[in-house]
């Protein structure tokens, strides 16, 4: 495949089509990332927040001191990297850290002690069986023409994991790690949030796509639109409505529970129920997207497959597990990757419902303070730009690596590179 | 794959669907009830009032439309979202065309760059983006906002469109080229009309990026009250000490309606137009 242009002409044309997008991405996406990398090496915070504006005599002093660099270096470097030209003890002005990676050390020093590393090792061990099974199942799927049922492998692995959890006292390990500072706490809770949400997106999306896909169903269009509604309503509005539902006194949920004679909990004041609340709202918002993706994919599966299975006497569930689910994989996996990223980075909804709370103590991240909420609070409330910059750089690296890996696994880009 | 149409299955299927619909629309229905209820209460102590309208008044809608700045916010939002849609469709189409139809050095790197930037916690881009727009003289203006929204939506839409273009066989365009069209002309005449579902989805995402976004707008337009978009305007109302909930609910519904209408109108394209980057189901 390819278009007939050759050589320089081809590159000029490609440039013509890509340049605006590329320029925009470089300006509004890449520049902020680089800016943050730079800030992560500085002590920018509440007390040091100004960029350095040197006086003329300082320029003269610099030139005298560094004749090799000269006035040119001063003029070029200072506007770009003021931290190079100012001294760390100057009030108000932010500078490079000494050593420059000091923010990273602060972020991780508690995490890289022997006891923390042992605790982390224990936690990793408990999920080893699950990872092993997922790799093994993938290999089996790839290497055999008619893969055997592997679902019971997962059950065994899960049981092993639970066994290891108690055997190694993973709970104590987890508590130890929670004391190592905000990085582990925030990352752990965010990952937990993603893991708690995504299966529901998929299962709910699948169930309602299958229901709506019934040929004898009437009013498909109307049902579909009504279910899609949460996706279309702006999240800052629906989040506020849900926030109201979860209130203790007048909240709709507790009012309904009251009718049944149940005293509802203070949903947003308990860590557990607050976590449940943001998971529920995210499911409400996101499963319609999965339903639409799966409906589209269902319609692309040739009916002959089912007719053949029907002839062979396959039950509905056999058809679901042996035809539908494998054929949905290519369409659903990218949606899962994409939703995992958006859930990981969820801000609006969580912020409007819990503000990251309930508060767990001074200086400790709240129970629903996920990565983005934490970043927002650190930048706009605590003004810890330098430290949170380092945090963001690490999150960026981890998330990017995870994206690349999952792309390789799910082959989103299959065919994109040939 | 249909389920067997026995009466029992049918009843169960319809019951489940109705449950899902109730779950989906009850929060919106709740807002609707608050908007037509006299006074400024979000909730009703009357049990029936939580499900069906008891007293109906359009006073909240009237107040919202004619006493507040709602129409001005709506105008601003329409301008921002409209420009974002146009810019996003144009740029995403041209970028996706190049990524789909040409093979060039740096193509793979470019596609990965687009994915990579999404992995960065966006909240932390707010300060540098504000700084950059300030230097460009666009801080506090709608143009800066349009620029930020357009680029923000491009990452997804370019990937999605490229995925769709990839599924349109080159042979169609090659046939047109034999008939004397240039590659670009044949792309515009042959492939673009075929890509209508994906273009519709791109437009929808571009519009939603401009119409629904709140955090960035509140930073980039801070203080510019006459340029406020609907999200900032409404959020400002919700932050008051005495929140006029009835009016807020009326505003919230009126904000949601254009997007709902767009969804309704474009829904036949939604299933086929979302390719999720290269894999068509």
HADDOCK unambig.tbl for C-alpha pairs under 7 A between the chains (distance, minus, plus):
assign (segid A and resid 2 and name CA) (segid B and resid 101 and name CA) 5.77 0.50 0.50
assign (segid A and resid 2 and name CA) (segid B and resid 102 and name CA) 5.37 0.50 0.50
assign (segid A and resid 2 and name CA) (segid B and resid 103 and name CA) 6.29 0.50 0.50
assign (segid A and resid 3 and name CA) (segid B and resid 101 and name CA) 6.34 0.50 0.50
assign (segid A and resid 3 and name CA) (segid B and resid 102 and name CA) 6.01 0.50 0.50
assign (segid A and resid 3 and name CA) (segid B and resid 183 and name CA) 6.67 0.50 0.50
assign (segid A and resid 14 and name CA) (segid B and resid 98 and name CA) 5.73 0.50 0.50
assign (segid A and resid 17 and name CA) (segid B and resid 94 and name CA) 5.07 0.50 0.50
assign (segid A and resid 17 and name CA) (segid B and resid 95 and name CA) 5.54 0.50 0.50
assign (segid A and resid 17 and name CA) (segid B and resid 98 and name CA) 6.14 0.50 0.50
assign (segid A and resid 18 and name CA) (segid B and resid 94 and name CA) 6.70 0.50 0.50
assign (segid A and resid 18 and name CA) (segid B and resid 95 and name CA) 4.77 0.50 0.50
assign (segid A and resid 18 and name CA) (segid B and resid 98 and name CA) 6.66 0.50 0.50
assign (segid A and resid 20 and name CA) (segid B and resid 91 and name CA) 6.95 0.50 0.50
assign (segid A and resid 21 and name CA) (segid B and resid 91 and name CA) 6.07 0.50 0.50
assign (segid A and resid 21 and name CA) (segid B and resid 95 and name CA) 6.54 0.50 0.50
assign (segid A and resid 24 and name CA) (segid B and resid 151 and name CA) 5.88 0.50 0.50
assign (segid A and resid 25 and name CA) (segid B and resid 151 and name CA) 6.20 0.50 0.50
assign (segid A and resid 28 and name CA) (segid B and resid 129 and name CA) 6.12 0.50 0.50
assign (segid A and resid 28 and name CA) (segid B and resid 148 and name CA) 6.83 0.50 0.50
assign (segid A and resid 29 and name CA) (segid B and resid 117 and name CA) 6.06 0.50 0.50
assign (segid A and resid 30 and name CA) (segid B and resid 117 and name CA) 6.79 0.50 0.50
assign (segid A and resid 32 and name CA) (segid B and resid 125 and name CA) 5.11 0.50 0.50
assign (segid A and resid 32 and name CA) (segid B and resid 128 and name CA) 5.12 0.50 0.50
assign (segid A and resid 32 and name CA) (segid B and resid 129 and name CA) 6.37 0.50 0.50
assign (segid A and resid 33 and name CA) (segid B and resid 125 and name CA) 6.98 0.50 0.50
assign (segid A and resid 35 and name CA) (segid B and resid 128 and name CA) 6.63 0.50 0.50
assign (segid A and resid 211 and name CA) (segid B and resid 13 and name CA) 6.31 0.50 0.50
assign (segid A and resid 213 and name CA) (segid B and resid 2 and name CA) 6.77 0.50 0.50
assign (segid A and resid 214 and name CA) (segid B and resid 1 and name CA) 6.92 0.50 0.50
assign (segid A and resid 214 and name CA) (segid B and resid 2 and name CA) 4.50 0.50 0.50
assign (segid A and resid 214 and name CA) (segid B and resid 3 and name CA) 6.26 0.50 0.50
assign (segid A and resid 215 and name CA) (segid B and resid 2 and name CA) 5.88 0.50 0.50
assign (segid A and resid 225 and name CA) (segid B and resid 264 and name CA) 6.72 0.50 0.50
assign (segid A and resid 226 and name CA) (segid B and resid 21 and name CA) 5.91 0.50 0.50
assign (segid A and resid 226 and name CA) (segid B and resid 25 and name CA) 6.84 0.50 0.50
assign (segid A and resid 227 and name CA) (segid B and resid 20 and name CA) 6.75 0.50 0.50
assign (segid A and resid 227 and name CA) (segid B and resid 21 and name CA) 5.24 0.50 0.50
assign (segid A and resid 227 and name CA) (segid B and resid 24 and name CA) 5.59 0.50 0.50
assign (segid A and resid 229 and name CA) (segid B and resid 24 and name CA) 6.60 0.50 0.50
assign (segid A and resid 229 and name CA) (segid B and resid 25 and name CA) 6.66 0.50 0.50
assign (segid A and resid 230 and name CA) (segid B and resid 24 and name CA) 6.05 0.50 0.50
assign (segid A and resid 232 and name CA) (segid B and resid 259 and name CA) 5.97 0.50 0.50
assign (segid A and resid 232 and name CA) (segid B and resid 260 and name CA) 5.87 0.50 0.50
assign (segid A and resid 233 and name CA) (segid B and resid 256 and name CA) 5.31 0.50 0.50
assign (segid A and resid 234 and name CA) (segid B and resid 212 and name CA) 5.18 0.50 0.50
assign (segid A and resid 234 and name CA) (segid B and resid 256 and name CA) 6.67 0.50 0.50
assign (segid A and resid 237 and name CA) (segid B and resid 252 and name CA) 6.37 0.50 0.50
assign (segid A and resid 241 and name CA) (segid B and resid 27 and name CA) 6.47 0.50 0.50
assign (segid A and resid 284 and name CA) (segid B and resid 24 and name CA) 6.76 0.50 0.50
assign (segid A and resid 292 and name CA) (segid B and resid 271 and name CA) 5.75 0.50 0.50
assign (segid A and resid 293 and name CA) (segid B and resid 271 and name CA) 6.08 0.50 0.50
assign (segid A and resid 295 and name CA) (segid B and resid 271 and name CA) 6.79 0.50 0.50
assign (segid A and resid 296 and name CA) (segid B and resid 271 and name CA) 4.48 0.50 0.50
assign (segid A and resid 296 and name CA) (segid B and resid 272 and name CA) 5.95 0.50 0.50
assign (segid A and resid 296 and name CA) (segid B and resid 281 and name CA) 6.99 0.50 0.50
assign (segid A and resid 297 and name CA) (segid B and resid 281 and name CA) 4.39 0.50 0.50
assign (segid A and resid 300 and name CA) (segid B and resid 281 and name CA) 6.01 0.50 0.50
assign (segid A and resid 306 and name CA) (segid B and resid 1 and name CA) 6.77 0.50 0.50
assign (segid A and resid 328 and name CA) (segid B and resid 281 and name CA) 6.90 0.50 0.50
assign (segid A and resid 330 and name CA) (segid B and resid 279 and name CA) 6.40 0.50 0.50
assign (segid A and resid 330 and name CA) (segid B and resid 281 and name CA) 6.56 0.50 0.50
assign (segid A and resid 331 and name CA) (segid B and resid 279 and name CA) 6.18 0.50 0.50
assign (segid A and resid 331 and name CA) (segid B and resid 280 and name CA) 6.52 0.50 0.50
assign (segid A and resid 331 and name CA) (segid B and resid 281 and name CA) 4.99 0.50 0.50
assign (segid A and resid 334 and name CA) (segid B and resid 276 and name CA) 6.07 0.50 0.50
assign (segid A and resid 335 and name CA) (segid B and resid 276 and name CA) 6.59 0.50 0.50
assign (segid A and resid 345 and name CA) (segid B and resid 121 and name CA) 6.42 0.50 0.50
assign (segid A and resid 372 and name CA) (segid B and resid 121 and name CA) 6.26 0.50 0.50
assign (segid A and resid 372 and name CA) (segid B and resid 123 and name CA) 6.50 0.50 0.50
assign (segid A and resid 375 and name CA) (segid B and resid 123 and name CA) 6.85 0.50 0.50
assign (segid A and resid 375 and name CA) (segid B and resid 124 and name CA) 6.88 0.50 0.50
assign (segid A and resid 376 and name CA) (segid B and resid 123 and name CA) 6.10 0.50 0.50
assign (segid A and resid 392 and name CA) (segid B and resid 121 and name CA) 6.39 0.50 0.50
assign (segid A and resid 396 and name CA) (segid B and resid 119 and name CA) 5.35 0.50 0.50
assign (segid A and resid 396 and name CA) (segid B and resid 120 and name CA) 4.80 0.50 0.50
assign (segid A and resid 396 and name CA) (segid B and resid 121 and name CA) 7.00 0.50 0.50
assign (segid A and resid 399 and name CA) (segid B and resid 119 and name CA) 5.49 0.50 0.50
assign (segid A and resid 400 and name CA) (segid B and resid 116 and name CA) 5.74 0.50 0.50
assign (segid A and resid 400 and name CA) (segid B and resid 119 and name CA) 5.43 0.50 0.50
assign (segid A and resid 412 and name CA) (segid B and resid 277 and name CA) 6.31 0.50 0.50
assign (segid A and resid 412 and name CA) (segid B and resid 278 and name CA) 6.18 0.50 0.50
assign (segid A and resid 412 and name CA) (segid B and resid 279 and name CA) 6.46 0.50 0.50
assign (segid A and resid 413 and name CA) (segid B and resid 278 and name CA) 6.35 0.50 0.50
assign (segid A and resid 416 and name CA) (segid B and resid 278 and name CA) 6.96 0.50 0.50
assign (segid A and resid 417 and name CA) (segid B and resid 108 and name CA) 6.36 0.50 0.50
